[in-house]
Amino acid sequence: MTTRIERRFAALAKQGRAALVTFTMAGDPDRDTSLAMLKALPKAGADVLEVGMPFTDPMADGPAIQASGLRALKSGQTLRKTLAMVRAFRNSDDDTPIVLMGYYNPIYIYGVERFLADATSAGVDGLIVVDLPPEEDVELCLPALKAGLNFIRLATPTTDDKRLPAVLANTSGFVYYVSITGITGAATPDAGRVGAAVARIKRHCKLPVAVGFGVKTAAQASAIAQHAEGVVVGSALVDALRATLDADNKATAGSVRAVTDLVAELAAGVRAAKRVAAEY
């Protein structure tokens, strides 16, 4: 049985275009605003939704997403509430894939077996857990796959051909290629280098490759979409939200609109991209 993620990438491949994958933090700046944003993203042009699980020590994230997670935690967001948010989203949207992204500690505290049962019941389709290497697949990756969830692994510019097979061994849904070395939102990806990296990954697997870290504009998204099956945007959306918050970090009337307007621009860029054939 295929997952929503697999079906979505297959459908977009038939259309000849890349997916726009959006990242927002669950509970930032509050539960209601976060859920309203989540519900509005598909209509704005998002094809796959990454939902951040707030954590106190997000080591792979840059300042924007770190601050986003802290705002969410301050508003009372928990992993249980994040799963409830996904369930609420599913009441009106049963098609858009949802990937939970974060760190292992909250899942471990929640309990792996309980978490996987609750996640699948809520309507989660995949997981990105950035601090669990392939050597620890027995902890979460293999149980997640058994539960019917895609487990999406990150490959980076420093993942060489010797390491890549281990990274890809139990990866499913898509491969997330981190286009720069360092933290999220810290630099801008080079489309030419991304094309070569995607082609290298494709020599090792048949999965779609989505590229993230540093994409901020429609032009950048379009350039990446020429080479990859997906373009991931996170920090730019978090920044767009933050710019609308008041002095107390509370949402304002323009908070959701600011994010969806940017998503619409990014989606137009992705859809305008002309795919470049890669030498696999």
Protein Blocks (a to p, Z undefined) as FASTA:
>chain_A
ZZfklmmmmmmmmnopacddddddehiabfklmmmmmmmmmmnopabdcdddddfblfkb
cfklmmmmmmmmmnopafklmmmmmmmmmmmockbccdddddfklmmmnopklmmmmmmm
nopabdcdfkbcfklmmmmmmmmmmnopacdddddfklcfklmmmmmmmgghiacddfbg
cdehkaccdfklmmmmmmmmmmmpcbdcddeehiabfklmmmmmmmmcbdcdfklmmmmm
mmmpcfkopacfklmmmmmmmmmmmmmmmmmpccddddZZ
